[in-house]
Amino acid sequence: MSEYEGHQYVGVDLHRRRSVIVRQREDGIQLSAVCILNDPVALGLQIEQAGCHPDVVLEATYGWYWAADVLQAAGARVHLAHPLGVKGFAYRRVKNDVRDAADLADLLRRGRLPEAWIAPPPVRELRELVRYRAKLVALRSGLKSQVHAVLAKVGILVAASDLFGIDGRARLEKTALAGPYAQRVTSLLKLIDELDTEEALFNTRIAERLQGHAGYRAIQQLPGIGTILAAILVAEIGDIHRFASPDRLCSWAGLTPRHYESDTVVRRGTSPSRAASWCAGRWWRRSSARPPSRSPRTGPGSKPAAAETSPRSPRHASCSRWSTTGCGTEKSASWPARPHEHIGRGRRAVGQLSDPLHGAVAVLIDPACRMSHRSMGPRTAKE
């Protein structure tokens, strides 16, 4: 036990083999800085010296699960630092593990720590299954691409819509390949069959784990969401109650517009590229239209100034406020509804269900609903 009896703040710079632990007092004075090997017993002994219920922060880096569990079991209030929020550590003139751990403790002590959600063990286990299945699918896609590449090298085109379907595989087996090309294709097909078996096995395990999950069943009532996508959403979102509103969920997923403003410079655009991979293009195709970038800067030769001098046609009533064209013509206004507009009806249909997961996810997958929230859209300086 430490000689200091007051409340302590502990920063842990976690690495793969070793970790650095820095303890601070409430006034910021450093009490100790210790480097330990990554071992649950050693970590628990160090936290015991921090007194009763210390506030401990560690970064959400490689292999943080075990450390968070050990710290919580030791009675500490664990905080998980978001790596993107503390990336400014890399720009310091002097950077080492002790400084990193001390800075984490400082941010926590001052109430400025960008925190990430600590998923409970059941959610982590579900994520492990879902993400590993995605890895298997990615590996299988790479193997299929290699088969297509081998056929392209020898100039053979198999007349099948799906080369790896029943008809495609039958035609592929009858294709005459010589030497190493045939050996490579045979090996690739064996590996693809093995990955098919493993994927089916993990599909069964995921379905068994989510068998009694009410949100998993209800979210599949939304148009376009099946068993696989529903499992991904449930695993990655976790506890839906950690989001105060659907807008927060869309912002977490990286689907809200980006807004950068400094002095007279205002930049607006689409979502950042670091959005979650399962919603940033794997299953959702973003609209090519983006909010127009407005800037109050004027001057000779500048684009905003040139745009102000050119006449504009009146905007049609059916035009979107994000449209990059100046107006909508009668021909464009007469086009039928887009195919994705049925999602809005699906959202209204499931909005009355008791589980709040569907309403939030319905807004997540419905672009019309997302853009209707003014709090999610970009704002001008006047607003």
C-alpha positions as CSV (number, residue, x, y, z in Angstrom):
1,M,0.0,0.0,0.0
2,S,1.3,3.5,-0.9
3,E,2.1,6.0,1.9
4,Y,-0.2,8.5,0.2
5,E,-3.7,7.9,1.4
6,G,-5.6,10.2,-1.0
7,H,-7.2,9.4,-4.2
8,Q,-4.8,8.4,-7.0
9,Y,-4.9,8.5,-10.8
10,V,-3.0,5.8,-12.6
11,G,-1.9,5.8,-16.3
12,V,-0.9,2.5,-17.9
13,D,1.0,2.5,-21.2
14,L,0.2,-1.0,-22.3
15,H,2.5,-2.9,-24.8
16,R,2.7,-6.4,-26.0
17,R,5.4,-7.6,-23.6
18,R,5.8,-4.9,-21.0
19,S,3.8,-2.0,-19.6
20,V,4.7,1.2,-17.8
21,I,2.5,2.3,-14.8
22,V,2.5,5.9,-13.5
23,R,0.7,6.9,-10.3
24,Q,-0.3,10.5,-9.6
25,R,-1.8,12.4,-6.7
26,E,-4.9,14.5,-7.1
27,D,-2.7,17.6,-7.5
28,G,-0.7,16.0,-10.3
29,I,2.4,15.1,-8.4
30,Q,3.9,11.9,-9.6
31,L,4.3,9.2,-7.0
32,S,5.9,6.4,-9.0
33,A,6.7,5.1,-12.4
34,V,7.2,1.3,-12.7
35,C,7.8,-0.9,-15.7
36,I,6.4,-4.5,-15.4
37,L,6.1,-7.5,-17.6
38,N,2.6,-8.1,-18.8
39,D,1.3,-10.5,-16.2
40,P,-2.0,-10.4,-14.3
41,V,-0.4,-10.9,-10.9
42,A,2.2,-8.2,-11.4
43,L,-0.4,-5.7,-12.7
44,G,-2.7,-6.5,-9.7
45,L,0.1,-6.0,-7.2
46,Q,0.9,-2.6,-8.7
47,I,-2.8,-1.5,-8.6
48,E,-3.0,-2.4,-4.9
49,Q,-0.4,0.3,-4.2
50,A,-2.8,2.9,-5.7
51,G,-5.2,2.7,-2.7
52,C,-8.9,2.0,-2.7
53,H,-10.8,2.4,-6.0
54,P,-8.2,4.4,-8.0
55,D,-9.0,5.8,-11.4
56,V,-7.0,3.9,-14.0
57,V,-6.7,4.7,-17.7
58,L,-5.2,2.6,-20.4
59,E,-5.2,3.1,-24.2
60,A,-7.4,0.9,-26.4
61,T,-4.4,-0.7,-28.1
62,Y,-3.2,-4.2,-28.9
63,G,-4.6,-6.7,-26.4
64,W,-6.2,-4.5,-23.8
65,Y,-8.9,-7.0,-22.8
66,W,-7.0,-8.9,-20.1
67,A,-5.7,-5.7,-18.5
68,A,-9.1,-4.1,-18.2
69,D,-10.5,-7.3,-16.6
70,V,-7.6,-7.5,-14.1
71,L,-8.0,-3.8,-13.2
72,Q,-11.8,-4.1,-12.7
73,A,-11.4,-7.2,-10.6
74,A,-8.9,-5.3,-8.4
75,G,-11.6,-2.7,-7.7
76,A,-10.3,0.1,-9.9
77,R,-12.5,2.4,-12.0
78,V,-11.2,1.7,-15.4
79,H,-11.2,4.2,-18.3
80,L,-10.3,3.3,-21.9
81,A,-8.6,6.1,-23.9
82,H,-9.5,6.4,-27.5
83,P,-6.4,6.1,-29.7
84,L,-7.5,8.8,-32.1
85,G,-8.1,11.3,-29.3
86,V,-4.6,10.9,-27.8
87,K,-2.6,10.7,-31.0
88,G,-1.1,14.1,-30.3
89,F,1.4,12.3,-28.1
90,A,3.4,11.5,-31.2
91,Y,4.2,15.1,-32.0
92,R,6.0,15.8,-28.8
93,R,9.7,16.6,-28.8
94,V,10.4,14.0,-26.1
95,K,8.3,10.8,-26.2
96,N,8.7,7.7,-24.1
97,D,6.6,5.2,-22.2
98,V,6.7,7.1,-18.9
99,R,5.6,10.3,-20.6
100,D,2.8,8.5,-22.4
101,A,1.5,7.0,-19.2
102,A,1.8,10.3,-17.3
103,D,-0.1,12.1,-20.0
104,L,-2.9,9.6,-19.9
105,A,-3.2,10.1,-16.1
106,D,-3.1,13.9,-16.6
107,L,-5.9,13.8,-19.1
108,L,-8.0,11.6,-16.8
109,R,-7.3,13.8,-13.8
110,R,-8.3,17.0,-15.6
111,G,-11.5,15.5,-17.1
112,R,-10.3,15.8,-20.7
113,L,-9.8,12.1,-21.6
114,P,-11.4,11.0,-24.9
115,E,-12.9,7.8,-23.6
116,A,-13.9,4.7,-25.6
117,W,-16.5,2.2,-24.5
118,I,-15.3,-0.9,-22.5
119,A,-17.3,-3.7,-24.0
120,P,-18.3,-6.4,-21.5
121,P,-16.9,-9.9,-22.0
122,P,-20.0,-11.3,-23.8
123,V,-19.9,-8.6,-26.4
124,R,-16.2,-9.1,-26.9
125,E,-16.8,-12.8,-27.4
126,L,-19.5,-12.1,-30.0
127,R,-17.2,-9.6,-31.7
128,E,-14.5,-12.2,-31.9
129,L,-16.7,-14.7,-33.7
130,V,-18.1,-12.0,-36.1
131,R,-14.8,-10.5,-36.9
132,Y,-13.1,-13.8,-37.4
133,R,-15.8,-14.8,-39.8
134,A,-15.2,-11.6,-41.7
135,K,-11.5,-12.6,-41.9
136,L,-12.4,-15.9,-43.3
137,V,-14.5,-14.3,-46.0
138,A,-11.7,-11.9,-46.9
139,L,-9.2,-14.7,-47.2
140,R,-11.6,-16.7,-49.4
141,S,-12.2,-13.6,-51.6
142,G,-8.4,-13.3,-52.1
143,L,-8.2,-17.0,-53.1
144,K,-11.0,-16.5,-55.6
145,S,-9.2,-13.5,-57.1
146,Q,-6.1,-15.7,-57.6
147,V,-8.1,-18.2,-59.5
148,H,-9.4,-15.5,-61.9
149,A,-5.8,-14.2,-62.2
150,V,-4.5,-17.7,-63.3
151,L,-7.3,-18.0,-65.9
152,A,-6.5,-14.6,-67.2
153,K,-2.8,-15.5,-67.6
154,V,-3.6,-18.5,-69.9
155,G,-6.3,-16.6,-71.7
156,I,-9.2,-18.8,-70.6
157,L,-12.7,-17.4,-70.0
158,V,-15.2,-19.7,-68.3
159,A,-18.7,-19.0,-69.4
160,A,-20.4,-18.9,-66.0
161,S,-22.0,-16.0,-64.1
162,D,-20.6,-17.4,-60.8
163,L,-17.3,-19.2,-61.4
164,F,-17.5,-20.8,-57.9
165,G,-21.1,-21.9,-58.0
166,I,-22.3,-25.4,-59.0
167,D,-22.2,-24.7,-62.7
168,G,-19.1,-22.7,-62.6
169,R,-17.1,-25.3,-60.6
170,A,-18.2,-28.0,-63.1
171,R,-17.0,-25.9,-66.0
172,L,-13.8,-25.1,-64.2
173,E,-13.0,-28.7,-63.6
174,K,-13.4,-29.4,-67.3
175,T,-11.1,-26.6,-68.3
176,A,-7.7,-27.8,-69.7
177,L,-4.9,-26.2,-67.7
178,A,-1.3,-27.3,-68.0
179,G,1.5,-27.7,-65.5
180,P,1.8,-25.2,-62.6
181,Y,-1.3,-23.4,-63.6
182,A,-3.5,-26.5,-63.0
183,Q,-1.6,-27.3,-59.8
184,R,-2.2,-23.8,-58.5
185,V,-5.9,-23.8,-59.3
186,T,-6.4,-27.2,-57.7
187,S,-4.7,-26.0,-54.6
188,L,-6.7,-22.8,-54.5
189,L,-10.0,-24.7,-54.9
190,K,-9.1,-26.9,-52.0
191,L,-8.4,-24.0,-49.8
192,I,-11.6,-22.3,-50.8
193,D,-13.6,-25.4,-49.9
194,E,-11.9,-25.5,-46.5
195,L,-12.8,-21.8,-45.9
196,D,-16.4,-22.5,-46.9
197,T,-16.5,-25.2,-44.3
198,E,-15.1,-22.9,-41.6
199,E,-17.4,-20.1,-42.5
200,A,-20.4,-22.3,-42.2
201,L,-19.2,-23.5,-38.8
202,F,-18.8,-20.0,-37.5
203,N,-22.2,-19.0,-39.0
204,T,-23.7,-21.7,-36.9
205,R,-21.9,-20.6,-33.7
206,I,-22.9,-17.0,-34.2
207,A,-26.6,-18.0,-34.7
208,E,-26.5,-20.2,-31.6
209,R,-25.0,-17.3,-29.5
210,L,-27.7,-14.9,-30.7
211,Q,-30.6,-17.4,-30.5
212,G,-32.3,-15.7,-27.6
213,H,-31.3,-12.1,-28.5
214,A,-34.4,-10.0,-28.9
215,G,-32.7,-7.2,-30.8
216,Y,-31.1,-9.7,-33.2
217,R,-34.5,-11.0,-34.2
218,A,-36.2,-7.7,-34.4
219,I,-33.5,-5.9,-36.4
220,Q,-34.0,-8.4,-39.2
221,Q,-37.4,-6.9,-39.8
222,L,-35.7,-4.0,-41.4
223,P,-35.5,-4.3,-45.2
224,G,-32.1,-5.4,-46.4
225,I,-30.9,-6.8,-43.1
226,G,-30.3,-10.5,-42.9
227,T,-28.8,-12.8,-40.3
228,I,-25.1,-11.9,-41.1
229,L,-25.6,-8.1,-41.1
230,A,-27.8,-8.3,-38.0
231,A,-25.1,-10.1,-36.2
232,I,-22.5,-7.5,-37.2
233,L,-24.6,-4.7,-36.0
234,V,-25.4,-6.3,-32.7
235,A,-21.8,-7.2,-32.1
236,E,-20.3,-3.9,-33.1
237,I,-22.9,-1.6,-31.5
238,G,-23.1,-3.5,-28.3
239,D,-25.3,-1.8,-25.7
240,I,-27.5,0.6,-27.7
241,H,-28.3,2.6,-24.6
242,R,-24.8,4.0,-24.6
243,F,-25.9,6.3,-27.4
244,A,-28.2,9.2,-26.3
245,S,-29.9,9.4,-29.7
246,P,-29.7,8.0,-33.2
247,D,-27.6,11.0,-34.3
248,R,-24.9,9.9,-31.9
249,L,-25.0,6.4,-33.3
250,C,-24.6,7.7,-36.8
251,S,-21.7,9.9,-35.7
252,W,-20.0,7.0,-34.0
253,A,-20.4,4.9,-37.2
254,G,-18.8,7.7,-39.3
255,L,-21.9,8.4,-41.4
256,T,-22.4,12.0,-40.5
257,P,-21.0,14.9,-42.6
258,R,-17.6,16.3,-41.7
259,H,-17.4,20.0,-40.7
260,Y,-14.0,21.9,-40.3
261,E,-14.1,25.6,-39.5
262,S,-11.2,27.9,-38.7
263,D,-11.4,31.7,-38.9
264,T,-12.9,32.3,-42.4
265,V,-12.2,28.8,-43.7
266,V,-15.1,26.4,-43.7
267,R,-14.7,22.9,-45.2
268,R,-17.5,20.4,-45.4
269,G,-17.6,17.0,-46.9
270,T,-18.5,13.4,-46.5
271,S,-17.8,11.2,-43.6
272,P,-14.1,10.6,-42.5
273,S,-12.3,7.6,-44.0
274,R,-11.8,6.1,-40.5
275,A,-15.5,5.1,-40.2
276,A,-16.2,1.6,-39.1
277,S,-15.4,-0.8,-42.0
278,W,-18.7,-2.6,-41.7
279,C,-20.7,0.5,-42.4
280,A,-18.2,2.5,-44.6
281,G,-18.5,0.5,-47.8
282,R,-18.7,-3.2,-47.1
283,W,-22.5,-3.3,-47.2
284,W,-23.5,0.3,-47.7
285,R,-22.9,2.3,-50.9
286,R,-22.6,6.0,-50.1
287,S,-24.3,8.5,-52.3
288,S,-21.9,10.3,-54.6
289,A,-23.5,13.7,-53.8
290,R,-21.9,15.6,-51.0
291,P,-22.8,18.8,-49.1
292,P,-21.4,21.8,-51.0
293,S,-18.3,23.3,-49.5
294,R,-19.0,27.0,-48.8
295,S,-16.4,29.5,-47.9
296,P,-17.0,33.2,-47.2
297,R,-13.7,34.1,-48.8
298,T,-14.0,36.5,-51.8
299,G,-11.5,37.9,-54.1
300,P,-10.4,38.1,-57.7
301,G,-10.0,34.7,-59.2
302,S,-11.4,32.8,-56.2
303,K,-14.1,30.2,-56.9
304,P,-16.7,31.6,-54.5
305,A,-16.3,35.1,-56.0
306,A,-16.7,33.7,-59.5
307,A,-19.7,31.7,-58.5
308,E,-21.5,34.8,-57.2
309,T,-21.1,36.6,-60.5
310,S,-22.7,33.8,-62.6
311,P,-26.5,33.6,-62.8
312,R,-28.3,30.7,-61.1
313,S,-31.5,29.0,-62.2
314,P,-34.2,28.9,-59.6
315,R,-34.1,25.8,-57.4
316,H,-36.9,23.3,-57.9
317,A,-39.1,22.5,-54.9
318,S,-38.1,18.8,-55.2
319,C,-34.4,19.5,-55.1
320,S,-32.3,18.2,-52.2
321,R,-30.7,20.9,-50.1
322,W,-27.4,19.0,-50.6
323,S,-27.7,19.0,-54.4
324,T,-24.5,20.2,-56.0
325,T,-26.4,21.5,-59.1
326,G,-28.1,24.8,-58.9
327,C,-31.6,23.5,-59.6
328,G,-33.7,20.5,-60.5
329,T,-35.3,20.3,-63.9
330,E,-38.8,19.1,-64.6
331,K,-37.3,15.9,-66.0
332,S,-35.3,15.1,-63.0
333,A,-38.3,16.0,-60.7
334,S,-40.5,13.5,-62.5
335,W,-38.2,10.5,-61.8
336,P,-39.7,7.8,-59.6
337,A,-38.7,7.2,-56.0
338,R,-35.2,5.8,-55.5
339,P,-35.0,2.0,-54.6
340,H,-33.7,2.8,-51.1
341,E,-36.7,4.9,-50.1
342,H,-38.6,1.8,-48.9
343,I,-36.1,1.7,-46.0
344,G,-37.9,4.7,-44.5
345,R,-41.2,2.8,-44.6
346,G,-39.4,-0.1,-42.9
347,R,-38.1,2.2,-40.2
348,R,-41.6,3.5,-39.5
349,A,-42.9,-0.1,-39.4
350,V,-40.5,-1.2,-36.7
351,G,-40.3,2.0,-34.9
352,Q,-43.0,0.9,-32.4
353,L,-41.0,-2.1,-31.2
354,S,-39.8,-2.2,-27.7
355,D,-36.1,-2.8,-28.3
356,P,-34.5,0.6,-29.2
357,L,-31.9,-1.1,-31.4
358,H,-34.2,-1.1,-34.5
359,G,-35.1,2.6,-34.4
360,A,-31.5,3.6,-34.1
361,V,-30.2,1.2,-36.8
362,A,-33.1,2.2,-39.1
363,V,-31.8,5.8,-38.9
364,L,-28.3,4.4,-39.4
365,I,-29.1,2.7,-42.7
366,D,-31.7,5.3,-44.0
367,P,-29.9,8.3,-45.6
368,A,-33.1,10.3,-45.9
369,C,-33.6,10.0,-42.1
370,R,-30.0,10.8,-41.3
371,M,-30.0,14.0,-43.4
372,S,-33.3,15.1,-41.9
373,H,-31.7,15.7,-38.6
374,R,-30.3,19.2,-38.5
375,S,-28.1,18.5,-35.6
376,M,-26.3,15.9,-37.8
377,G,-25.8,18.2,-40.8
378,P,-23.2,20.9,-41.2
379,R,-23.9,24.3,-39.8
380,T,-22.9,27.7,-40.9
381,A,-21.5,30.3,-38.7
382,K,-24.8,32.1,-38.6
383,E,-26.6,29.0,-37.3
